[in-house]
Amino acid sequence: MHGLTTENLRDTATVAWLLGDSGFDAWVSGELSSGVGGLKLKVKAYRVGAYFPEYEGVTLIPFSAELKALVRERPPNEFPSIALCPVV
C-alpha cells in the first residue's frame, strides 16, 4: 500500500499521514522482544493525526512449554554492521 514497507510503520509521522483520511480514530503499535523469563510486549495507542501516544504499556508474557516450542533463536547476522567510507 502506497509503496511502504513495514519499517515505515515505525515512524509515527508516516502512520499519521497514511491514516489521515482513513476514517479511523486510533491505531495501535506493538513490539515483541525477548525478556527475562518470557516475551516482553510493548504497546502504544495513538489517536490518528497525533505524534505522541495516548497510552503506553509494557507486560511480560511468561514462557510456557507451548510458547517455548514456538520461539526460535535468530540466526546470527552475517554482517552486523557495514562500514561507510566517504568517496574521495
Backbone as CSV, one residue per row, in Angstrom:
resi,resn,N_x,N_y,N_z,CA_x,CA_y,CA_z,C_x,C_y,C_z
1,MET,0.842,-1.167,0.000,0.000,0.000,0.000,0.893,1.238,0.000
2,HIS,0.721,2.132,-0.938,1.474,3.374,-1.074,2.975,3.127,-1.211
3,GLY,3.400,1.921,-1.540,4.816,1.624,-1.691,5.574,1.632,-0.379
4,LEU,4.874,1.469,0.743,5.518,1.495,2.053,5.911,0.094,2.492
5,THR,6.899,0.028,3.354,7.300,-1.241,3.951,6.882,-1.231,5.418
6,THR,6.962,-2.373,6.071,6.611,-2.420,7.499,7.547,-1.547,8.321
7,GLU,8.768,-1.346,7.860,9.709,-0.471,8.572,9.182,0.971,8.621
8,ASN,8.466,1.412,7.571,7.892,2.759,7.562,6.887,2.944,8.693
9,LEU,6.285,1.863,9.164,5.255,1.967,10.191,5.833,2.225,11.576
10,ARG,7.145,2.260,11.698,7.785,2.629,12.966,7.815,4.149,13.145
11,ASP,7.577,4.880,12.086,7.613,6.339,12.125,6.193,6.874,12.304
12,THR,5.936,7.527,13.430,4.566,7.994,13.721,4.084,9.032,12.717
13,ALA,4.972,9.865,12.182,4.557,10.859,11.184,4.067,10.177,9.916
14,THR,4.731,9.095,9.509,4.310,8.352,8.322,2.945,7.717,8.543
15,VAL,2.748,7.125,9.712,1.460,6.490,10.009,0.356,7.543,10.093
16,ALA,0.649,8.695,10.684,-0.344,9.772,10.759,-0.752,10.207,9.360
17,TRP,0.213,10.331,8.464,-0.085,10.696,7.067,-0.904,9.605,6.386
18,LEU,-0.503,8.349,6.581,-1.153,7.222,5.933,-2.615,7.083,6.364
19,LEU,-2.887,7.297,7.640,-4.246,7.110,8.167,-5.071,8.397,8.196
20,GLY,-4.485,9.504,7.750,-5.152,10.804,7.828,-6.572,10.833,7.297
21,ASP,-6.824,10.248,6.147,-8.163,10.259,5.533,-8.828,8.886,5.575
22,SER,-8.406,8.052,6.491,-8.885,6.664,6.512,-10.237,6.489,7.194
23,GLY,-10.614,7.439,8.042,-11.837,7.279,8.810,-11.593,6.604,10.153
24,PHE,-10.367,6.135,10.400,-10.027,5.533,11.690,-9.834,6.627,12.726
25,ASP,-10.131,6.305,13.974,-9.936,7.241,15.078,-8.605,7.028,15.788
26,ALA,-8.115,5.777,15.768,-6.918,5.440,16.534,-6.173,4.283,15.876
27,TRP,-4.923,4.095,16.291,-4.137,2.961,15.837,-3.238,2.506,16.978
28,VAL,-2.852,1.221,16.933,-2.053,0.605,17.994,-0.775,0.052,17.397
29,SER,0.329,0.290,18.090,1.634,-0.202,17.681,2.146,-1.134,18.773
30,GLY,2.758,-2.232,18.375,3.295,-3.162,19.354,4.674,-3.657,18.980
31,GLU,5.450,-4.016,19.980,6.804,-4.525,19.770,7.017,-5.702,20.709
32,LEU,7.465,-6.801,20.160,7.703,-8.015,20.925,9.196,-8.269,20.952
33,SER,9.744,-8.505,22.152,11.171,-8.778,22.275,11.396,-9.810,23.375
34,SER,12.614,-10.280,23.456,12.968,-11.268,24.471,13.161,-10.565,25.806
35,GLY,12.528,-11.098,26.834,12.668,-10.549,28.176,13.182,-11.624,29.108
36,VAL,13.376,-11.281,30.360,13.845,-12.243,31.350,12.688,-13.170,31.710
37,GLY,12.795,-14.433,31.337,11.771,-15.412,31.673,10.547,-15.397,30.775
38,GLY,10.589,-14.639,29.690,9.429,-14.601,28.811,9.605,-13.617,27.676
39,LEU,8.489,-13.280,27.065,8.489,-12.309,25.975,7.989,-10.978,26.507
40,LYS,8.682,-9.907,26.160,8.319,-8.565,26.587,7.467,-7.931,25.490
41,LEU,6.304,-7.429,25.846,5.383,-6.810,24.897,5.207,-5.341,25.259
42,LYS,5.582,-4.455,24.315,5.367,-3.015,24.473,4.241,-2.618,23.528
43,VAL,3.270,-1.877,24.041,2.125,-1.447,23.244,1.951,0.062,23.397
44,LYS,1.662,0.722,22.267,1.356,2.156,22.275,0.085,2.366,21.465
45,ALA,-0.800,3.211,21.973,-2.042,3.545,21.268,-2.037,5.038,20.961
46,TYR,-2.351,5.373,19.712,-2.323,6.751,19.236,-3.687,7.162,18.696
47,ARG,-4.008,8.426,18.790,-5.118,8.993,18.033,-4.582,9.266,16.637
48,VAL,-5.391,9.064,15.627,-4.957,9.349,14.262,-4.631,10.846,14.163
49,GLY,-3.471,11.144,13.620,-3.016,12.524,13.489,-2.128,12.981,14.626
50,ALA,-2.071,12.212,15.723,-1.227,12.571,16.864,0.151,11.934,16.711
51,TYR,1.160,12.621,17.204,2.525,12.109,17.116,2.999,11.489,18.430
52,PHE,2.209,11.645,19.488,2.567,11.088,20.779,1.465,10.133,21.230
53,PRO,1.837,9.023,21.875,0.826,8.034,22.265,-0.086,8.521,23.381
54,GLU,-1.328,8.081,23.304,-2.299,8.329,24.375,-2.102,7.323,25.505
55,TYR,-1.579,6.162,25.138,-1.363,5.088,26.113,-0.075,4.362,25.766
56,GLU,0.695,3.991,26.785,1.870,3.142,26.623,1.844,2.097,27.724
57,GLY,2.103,0.858,27.366,2.125,-0.199,28.357,3.166,-1.255,28.025
58,VAL,3.686,-1.891,29.051,4.668,-2.966,28.895,4.227,-4.110,29.786
59,THR,4.300,-5.324,29.263,3.982,-6.501,30.063,4.914,-7.637,29.671
60,LEU,5.024,-8.617,30.539,5.838,-9.794,30.282,4.918,-11.001,30.129
61,ILE,5.108,-11.738,29.047,4.350,-12.964,28.818,5.274,-14.109,29.210
62,PRO,4.998,-14.788,30.328,5.906,-15.843,30.799,6.016,-16.984,29.789
63,PHE,7.205,-17.592,29.748,7.426,-18.735,28.867,6.708,-19.962,29.414
64,SER,5.711,-20.424,28.694,5.084,-21.707,28.999,5.773,-22.740,28.106
65,ALA,5.514,-24.001,28.323,6.098,-25.043,27.477,5.670,-24.849,26.019
66,GLU,4.414,-24.473,25.815,3.903,-24.271,24.458,4.585,-23.080,23.777
67,LEU,4.780,-21.994,24.532,5.423,-20.810,23.976,6.892,-21.084,23.656
68,LYS,7.580,-21.797,24.531,8.984,-22.140,24.277,9.127,-22.943,22.995
69,ALA,8.149,-23.790,22.695,8.201,-24.603,21.474,8.060,-23.741,20.223
70,LEU,7.446,-22.571,20.335,7.238,-21.696,19.178,8.395,-20.729,18.922
71,VAL,9.176,-20.447,19.963,10.241,-19.450,19.864,11.516,-20.104,19.350
72,ARG,12.078,-19.468,18.328,13.351,-19.932,17.775,14.383,-18.835,17.925
73,GLU,15.632,-19.219,18.093,16.709,-18.243,18.128,16.936,-17.707,16.729
74,ARG,17.204,-16.424,16.639,17.535,-15.809,15.360,18.926,-16.243,14.935
75,PRO,19.102,-16.536,13.652,20.462,-16.847,13.205,21.331,-15.604,13.333
76,PRO,22.620,-15.786,13.636,23.476,-14.605,13.766,23.549,-13.840,12.445
77,ASN,23.596,-12.535,12.552,23.681,-11.681,11.375,25.081,-11.792,10.785
78,GLU,25.156,-12.141,9.518,26.447,-12.309,8.867,27.202,-10.985,8.800
79,PHE,26.472,-9.888,8.630,27.072,-8.563,8.549,26.397,-7.653,9.577
80,PRO,26.817,-7.712,10.848,26.134,-6.927,11.871,26.238,-5.413,11.659
81,SER,27.281,-4.974,10.991,27.369,-3.557,10.647,28.215,-3.422,9.396
82,ILE,27.966,-2.390,8.672,28.695,-2.146,7.429,29.376,-0.791,7.546
83,ALA,30.667,-0.768,7.327,31.402,0.489,7.384,31.094,1.321,6.145
84,LEU,30.880,2.607,6.349,30.650,3.515,5.232,31.901,4.367,5.047
85,CYS,32.407,4.392,3.859,33.606,5.165,3.558,33.236,6.326,2.651
86,PRO,33.769,7.522,2.940,33.467,8.653,2.068,34.122,8.461,0.713
87,VAL,33.458,8.966,-0.315,34.001,8.898,-1.678,34.975,10.056,-1.837
88,VAL,36.166,9.729,-2.306,37.204,10.765,-2.459,37.236,11.245,-3.889
